[in-house]
């Protein structure tokens, strides 16, 4: 059962490329929407390299349209992308732009990329988003375009890396599991909007059955949860600079749809 919140919360799901959110975060995002949250989607990169047949201009347009279609399915506001693929670097110019999006959306919850993953765009997106959230209330930090600072209690949750492993093939285990079984069909519809990626990944990386792969990952996380059939996994970021100790709105809002792994918590010391 989802616990309805009296205060409407704002949730920002953010990652590197169009379709990253749909693979690892969109089920949780949809459940938060059902609980009354105002939801936003932000793909930092525009998908410019995700093709073997279209020009750069064509694929950027196509992927923007696909991302917009997915956001409409979710009932989410979509922020425009800021950079080309493989141009996501932890540097001041891009950080100021990402921070501006954070100040525009004013999220209470951020669903973001894993700190470790199989490619640098994903990892750099995580670094940019973590810092952009950290400077949200600093008056002397100037964003591009300029946006006024704000202060709030914010919780950051890191999604699972692709394949549930880091770049050195080590398994990554969640600290929290969200039961997405009831919204798996909607998650699949959102991912299916990214038609250009299904075709490209089939050819370039041997990823057959694009939609089935997402379901396979969701089922694997469900097995790890020891409770749910399909799940998304999360690791909660340190509260320092973001909110009080123990601040965990994901668990508070989703109730018994969210399971915290006690063994993971014990491993933190």
N, C-alpha and C positions, 0 to 999 in steps of 0.2 A: 504494500500500500504506500502511495506517495503522500507525504505530509504537506498539505497546502500551507503556503506561507502567507501571512497577513500582508507583509511588505513585498511588493513585486521586485524581484532581484534581476540584475542584468548579467548575462553570461556572454562572454566572448570566446568563441572557438577559433584558434589561430594556428596556422602551420605554414609550411613552405609553399607547397604547390596545390593548385586545384586538384582535388580528389583525395589528398592526404587526410583531410578532416573526415570525409565520408568513410574511409577505410577504418579509422581507429577511434573516432570521437562522436560520430553523428548519432549513435544510439543514445548515449548519455545526454547529448544536447536535446534530442527530441523528448526525452523524459522530463528534462528540466522545463522545456516549453509546456508540456502537459501540466506541470506543477504551477504554472503561471509566470514563469520567467520570461523576460524580454531577451531574445537571443540574437546574436550577431556572428557573422562568419568573416574571416579575414585570411586570404591567401597572399602571403607576402610576395611571392614570385608569380609571374604571369603565364608560366607554362610554355615559354618560347622555344624550348628545345625538345618538346615532347612530340616529335613527328619525324618521319623519314620521307614525307611526300609533299608537305605544304610549306609555303614560304613562311618566314618569321611573322610577317604581318597577318597572314591568314590564320596561322595557328593561335596567335595571341587573341585574335577576334573570336575564333571558335571556342577557345577555352574560357574566355570571359562569358560567352553566351551559355556554355555548359554550367559554369559555376553559378550564374544567375538563375538558371533553371533549377538547379539543386537547392539553392537558397529559397526559392519560391515554394518548393515542395515542403521545406521545413518550416516555412513561415518566419524566415530569418532576414535580417538586414545584412546586405553584403557590402563590405568595404572594397574599393578597387585595389588591385595589386600595385606594387611599388617598384618592382625590379624584374629584370630578365632572369631566367633560370641560370644557375651557376654564377650569379652575381650577388648572392646573399653572403655578405661578409660582415663581420663584427667591426664596424667602422662608424665614425661620427655622423656622416651624412645620412646613411640609411637609418641609423638608430634614431636620429631626430625625427624622421618621417614615421617610423613605427611608433615612437612615443606619442606623436600627435594623434594617431588612431586610438591609442589607449585613452588619452585624455578626452577624445570625442565620445567614445563609447562608455566610459566610466564603469567598467565591469566590477561586479562584486565577486564573480568567479571567472577565472580564466582556465580554459582547457587548452593545453599547448603541447608541443612536440616533446618527444623524449630527448634528454640530454645526450644520449648515445644512440646512434642508428647507423644504417649501412652507407649513408652518403652525407656529405658535408652540408648541403643545403638544409637538410633536416636539423642537423646539430646547430648550425649557425642561426637558423630561425628560432630555435629554443633560446639561445643566448641573447639574441636581440629582444625577444619578448620578455624575458625575465628582467633585463635591465630597464626596458621601457616601462614596465610596471613599477619597478623600484623607484624611478624618478618622477612618478606621477604627481607627487605633491611638492616638488622642489621648485620654488619660484625662480631660482637662478638658472635652471635648466630650460633652454629655449627649444621648442619643438618646431618642426617644419611641416605644414604651416603652423604659425603660433597658435597655441591653445592654452587657456588658463589652467594652472595646476589644480588638483583636487586631492582631498585626503579621504580615505575610507578604509574599512577593513576589507581586505581582499585575500582570497585563497587561490593558489595556483596548483593545478593538477597536471602531471605529465602523463601523456598517453604511452602506450606500448610502442616500441620500435617495430619496424616492418619485420615480420617473421619471428617476433618475440626474442630477437637476439641482437647483440651489439655488433659493431663492425669487426670484432675479433671472434665472432661466432659464439660468444658466451650467452647463456640463457639469461633473460631479464624477467624477474617475477614481480607481479603487482603487489601493492600493499592494500589495495581496495578493488573490489569487483562490483560492477554494476550489471544487473540483470536486464539485458536488452531484448529478451525473447519476444516481448509484446510489440516491439517496434522494429524487429529485424526486417520485416517486409518493407517498411518505409525507408529504412536505411539502405536497403537494396535499390529501391526506386531512386533515391538520391544519388547513389553511386552510378546507376545506369545512365544518368544524364551525361556523364563524362565519356561519350562514345568515342571520341578521338583517342583517348587514352587506352581504352580496351584494345583497339586495333593496333596502336603503336607498341604497347607492352607485349602483346602477343608476338610481335615480330622482333623487337629489339632485345627483350630480356627473357623470352621464353615463358612468359607468365600466361599460361593457358587459362581459360575459364575465369576471367577477371572477377566476375561477381561471385562465382563459387569459391574463389580463393578468399575473399572477404569473409564469407560464411564459415569457411574452414578455420580461419584465425579466430573468429568469434566463438566457434564451438570449442576450440582448443583452450581459450581463456575460460570458457565455461567449465571445462573439465578441471582446470587448475583451481577454480573457485570451490570445488567440492559441493556446490549447491545449485548452480544455475546451468541451464542447457546452453544458452548463448550469453556471452558477457563481454564487456569491455573492461580492461584493466587500467588502473591509475596508481600513480605514486604522488603523494602530496609534497609540495615544495616546503622548505623551511619557512616558518612563520616570520622570521626576523625581517623587518622592513615592510611587512605586508599585513599582519594581523596578530591577535593575541595567541598565546600558546594554546594549542588544542583546537584552534578555530577550524572547523570541518563542516562547512555548509552543505557539501555534497551528501554526507551521511544524514545531516539534519533534515534536508529536503526530501531525499529519496527514501528514507526510512528503511524498511526491510528489503527494498530493491538494491540496497548497497551493503555489501559485506566487507568488513575490515578483517584482514588476516592477522590474527593475534601473534602468529609466529613471526611475521614480518615486523610487527611492532616491537616484539622482544629483541629482534636482531638489531634494532636501532640503538639499543643500550639505554 
